[in-house]
């Protein structure tokens, strides 16, 4: 593989990753039904773009942020927070 071939492949991946996703692509990416995605857009619970007022597009980074919302802490993280809280309460 030549250097130029590698550069072209990298550029293709970067370009593909930065282009807006269509409604159908976003539904597939999120692994949710089209009707549920429509509900999320109509209630403004997910970021989206409507450049012409009809078709809906999404940025992949917005979809990733949506997927990573509402993180649930592990048991060990919760225990550490409790220990830190108790220690701070004692003035340590």
Buried (B, 14 or more C-beta within 10 A) or exposed (E): EEEEEEEEEEEEEEEEEEEBBEBEBBBEBBEBEEEEBEEBBEEEEBBBEEEEEEEBBBBBEBBEEBEEEEEEEEEEEEEEEEEEEEEEEEEE
